[in-house]
Amino acid sequence: MEVAPRIIALLNQKGGVGKTTTTVNIGAAMARRGQRILLVDLDPQAHLTLHLGVDADADEPVSELSIYDLLLNPAENADAAVSHVDERLDVIRSEVDLAAVETELAAAPDRYTRLADHLRRVADRYDVILLDCPPSLGLLTINALACAREVIIPMQAHFLALQGVGKLLETVSMMASRVNPLLRVTGVILCMHESTTRLAQEVVADLEAFFEQNRSQPVPWRDARILRPHVRRNIKLAESPSFGKSIFDYEPTCPGAQDYAALAATVLALHASSPAPPDEPEVCITVQAVQPATEAAPDPA
């Protein structure tokens, strides 16, 4: 009997928080632990693609097809879009044309499930599929949340980041109640973390209190936690994309590599929680002057 892979969306609508770095390096760390990993670059900026050197100018053979081609054409061969990065580590690359996909698919009745349809065709080849979502809550992110079972939120320990987390959780709640009842928030990864600052300590305490208050609530984040260890600020993590390498190929003994290796072990030890009733409560992380988000989440219907 085939076991379905874990499909995890790494999501934060704020850019520059370490989302792509986290996707690449957790995926690489899982592959080093014997897991078969597929990374899917859903960001039109194609930073994950560039991080791994999977582009038209790469020395290694790269698929001519991208995630843009798959989303545009449901009949396209998903297998043909997979590029091999390393042993047990594959990627479906992105390209800048992906920025136009929302307009080009505006009239397509299946526009929110095309990613799920393609991943279903290659799912039996992988243990974990990691989706690097764009820093927005539009069509591409909805496609990711429609097929994922889990959401991981990379973020920095800043007070204003908590307001963004509240908005993101509203979107997850909406998707869980209307489209994907199996969707759950696994947790938060704190990136570029400086644990000795008072600000970071207060943000961690507020997040932990928020998750603890929701343990008994019928919400998709009732089992969420802050995933540990935190990823320390490390220049080697910033350098490795310019060499087209994960941190383990670039500087395997640095603190960044140690943190992501330990985080991968943490994520692999976790299992998606059982479904909760698909309620859609108001989300409010109360942190000093930060107010609850009020803007409505996008409706995929």
N, C-alpha and C positions, 0 to 999 in steps of 0.2 A: 504494500500500500504506500503510495507516494505521500510524503508529508509536505504540505504547502510551506513555502518559504515565509520567513518574517519579512514584511514589507514595512519599512520605517521611513516616514517623512521627516526630514530635518528642516525646520521651518522657523523663520523669524522675519517679519515684514520690515524690520530695520536692517539696513545693510551695514557691513563692516563689523559684525559681532563675532566672526569666527565660524560662521555656518559651513562654508565650503571647506575650510581647513579641517573642521571637525568631521565632515562627511568623508573626505579623502583619507584622513589618518585613522579614523575608527575602522573604515573599510579595510585599509591596508593591514591594520593590526588584527582584525578578525581573520583575514586571509592567512596571516602568519600563524594563526592558531588552528589552521586546517579547515576553515569554513570556505565555502564557495560563495563569492561575493559579486554582486552586480551593482555598480554605481550608475545612476541615471541623472544626467545633468539637465535640469529643467529651467535653468537660468539663461536668458538670452545673452547675458554677459559672458557666458561660457567659461567662467573662472575655474570650475572643476576640470573641464576639458583641458584648459591651459596648464593647470596645476600638474596634471599627469602627462603633459606633453603629447596629448592625443589630438593632433591637428594636422592640417594638410601638409605642413612642412616637417612633420616628424620623421625620424629615421625609420621607425618601425611601421609596418603596414597598418593603415587605419581605414576603417570602413568608410565608403563614400556616403553612406546614409547617416543621417543624424536623427535626433528625437523630433526635429521639425518635420522631416520626411515622414516619419511614422504617424505623427499626429495629423498631418495633412491628408494622408492616404491610408485608410483602414485596411486596404488589401496589401500594403507593403509588408515585406518579409522582416519581422523583428529580428530573427536570427542574423540576418545579413547586416544589421545595424550595430552588432556587438563587436567592439574592438578589444583585443586581449592586451592587458597592461602588464600583468605578471602572473605567476602561477596562482591559480584560484582567484584572480582579481580581473574582472571585466568591466567595461564601461560603455554606455551609450552616450555619445558625445552630443554637445549642443553647438549652435552657431547663431550668429546675430540675426539671421532671418526669422528666428523663433519669436522675435518681438512682434512680428506681424500676425502670428497665429490666432490671436484673439479676434482680430477683425476678419480674417479669412474663414474662421469657423463659426462666425456669428449666427449663421442660418442653419448650421448642421444640427439635427436633432440629437445626435449622439456625442456632441462636443465635450461633454463632461465625463465620458467613460472611455474615450479612445485610448488613453494610457493603460487603463485596466485591461482592455481587450488585447493590447499588444503584449503586456507583461504576462498575461495568462499563457501565451504561446511559448514562453521561454522559462516559465517559473520552475519547472521540474529540474532545471540545471543548477539551481542555486539554493543555498541555505538562508541567505539574507539578501534582500534588495534594499538599497539605501537611495532615497530620492532627495536630491539637492534642490530645494524649492527656491524660486526667485523671491526677492525681497518685496513681495506684494501679495495681495489676497485676491487675485484675479483668476482667469480661466486655468492657467497652468497649475496654480496651487490647488484649485478645486479638483482638477484631474488627479493630483497626487493624493488628496484627502479622500477621494472617492474609492481609491484602491488600497490605501495603506491600512494596516491594522494598528499602527502605533505612530505617535508623534513625539519627537524629541526636540526641545527648544534650546538651541545654543544662544547664550546671551552674556552680556557683561553686567557686572554688579553695580549698576547705576540706577538711581531712583527713577529717572524718566523711562528707563527700560521696562519698569514694572507696568506702566500704563500700556505699553505695547503688548506685554504678555496678556493683560486683561482683554484687549481687543482680539488677540489671537485665539484665546480660549473661547471667546464668543463665537468665532468662526468655526472652531472645532465642534462646539456644542451644536451649532446649526447643522453642520454636516452630519453629525452623529444622529440627530433627530430626524433629518429629512432624507439623507442619502445613504449613509454608511453606519449602521447601528453598531458595528464591531469596532469602530474607531475609538482609541484610547490614548491619553497622554501618558507616556512612560515617565517623562521627567525633564528636568532642566540641566543643561551642562553650562557651567560658568567658565567662560573663556577669558584669556588675558587677565587672570585673576591675581589680585594682590591681597592676600589674606590678612596682612598686618594693618591695613587701613581701617579706620572706624566705619567709613562709608560701606566698604565691602561687608564688614561684619553685620551692619544693620540691615543691608539688603538680604543677606543670607537668612538672618533671623526672621525678617518679614515674610520671605518666601516660604520658609519652613512652617511658620505659623499659619499662613494661608492654606497650604496643602493639608496641614493637620486639621484645620477647621472643616475641611471638606471630606474627611475620611468616610463619614456616614451618609453623605449626600449622593443622590443618583445622578452624578455628573461624570463626564468622561475622564476627568483628572482626579478622581477620588483615590486612586492608588499611586498618583504621581509623587515624585520625590526629587530632591536635588541629587543628581548622580555624582558620585565621587570616584576618584579624586577630582578636584578642580584643576583646570588647565592653567598652569602658571604662565605668566608673560615670559616669552622666550624668543629671542631674535632668530633662532634657527628655524622656527616655524614660519616666520615671515620670509626667510631666504629661500626655503626649499622650492616654492612654486617656480622661481626663476630658473631652476635647473630641471623642471619637469619631473620632480620626484616627490614621493611621500617622505615624511620625516624619517622613516625607517631606512630608506635608501640613501638619504642625504646625511643624516647625523644620528645614527641609531642609539647613541648613548646619552644624548642631551636630555634635559628635563622634560622638554615637550614630548619626546618619544616615550619617555617613562610614563608620563601622565596619560597619553593616548593608549598605550598598551594596557594600563590598568583600567582605564575607562571601558575599553573594548571587552575586557573580562567581566566588568560589572554589567554591561548591557547584555552580553551573552548569557549571564546567569539569571536574567530577568525573563519572565514569560508574560505575554499579553494577558491582562486580567479578563475575567468573565464579563460579558456584556451587562450594562446597567440600563435601567429604563431610559429611553431617549428624551428626557426632559430638557428644557432650554432655559436655565435660570439666568438671572442677571449676574455678571461677573464683576467683582469689585475687590481688587487687592488694595487694602487701605494702608497707604504709606505716607505719612505726614500730609503734604499738600496735593498728592496725586489723587485725582478724581476718577471715578469709574467711567469707562468709555460708554458713549451713548449712540454713536453712529451705527446704523444698521449694517449687519454683515451681508455680503452678496448672496443673493438668492439664486441657486442653481436651477430652479424649476423653470 
